[in-house]
Amino acid sequence: RDKKKTKTLDRDDDDDDGVGGDEPESKEAKQKRIDMEERLARGETIVDESGREMNLERLRMESRRAYLKKRQEREVTLLKQSLEDEEELFRNQKLSAAERKRIELGKQIIRMVEKNENKEDQDDGFYRLPDEYDEKDA
């Protein structure tokens, strides 16, 4: 009886690869992806469709960059919401020096992130020095 359930679950798992796409992945594409993952796991360097060399370390770096970008966006959103909530709740309240300092620090972090995002939009292939020194003088 348990074997029948297991076989049924195995067949169900074959239909959906867990990626969450609308269309199930074709058997050829799935096999190609599995072969590529196995080769990468063995430490081989492969060339993808766009002509870039890919190895496991490079994939890890790209995955980490994507994760950190999403995490930064999530943290900034949470910080903005927190500051808005505190501003609304404590609008007519007298805040302690530590609370004012924490709120100002949060606002400064948001300004810095937004300024950094604007600079990333100016990507013209040239290296730009940080403006950190200019901000200290002001």
Beta strands, then each sheet from edge to edge (+ up, - down):
strand 1: 46-47
strand 2: 53-54
sheet 1: 1+ 2-
end
